Amino acid sequence: ILQYHKNEYYLSGQVLDASGVIIEGAILEVRDSSSIPVSAFKTNKLGHFMNVTPLKEGVYTIETEKEGYSFETVNFETKGEIIPSILIKAKPVVKTNPVLEPQQVEEPKQVEET
């Protein structure tokens, strides 16, 4: 259980893929309003994350990375209230069919008989 202290804020949440499956080992980086990294953590086997070092009041973003997935940046502000649990879902994977270029076919050559 996280204890709330005035002007100290803790993050917790879960990272899932687009279909709701847990993503273990995703890396989350929290940046302040100047884009300076202030905290980083990795999701556990249940896809959960939690920061240990409290954040101060301010505006923050969370960048999430995991090979094979793409995530939107999460924006939030700490301002005198407990931060609710954050759910981060990967963007749906869009599979594209590669465009096949027509192959160049050489015309058969005429052989003259002599």
HELIX and SHEET records of a PDB file:
SHEET    1   A 3 HIS A  48  MET A  50  0                                        
SHEET    2   A 3 SER A  12  LEU A  16 -1                                        
SHEET    3   A 3 ILE A  86  LYS A  89  1                                        
SHEET    1   B 4 PRO A  37  LYS A  42  0                                        
SHEET    2   B 4 ILE A  27  ASP A  32 -1                                        
SHEET    3   B 4 GLY A  58  GLU A  65 -1                                        
SHEET    4   B 4 VAL A  74  THR A  78 -1                                        
END                                                                             
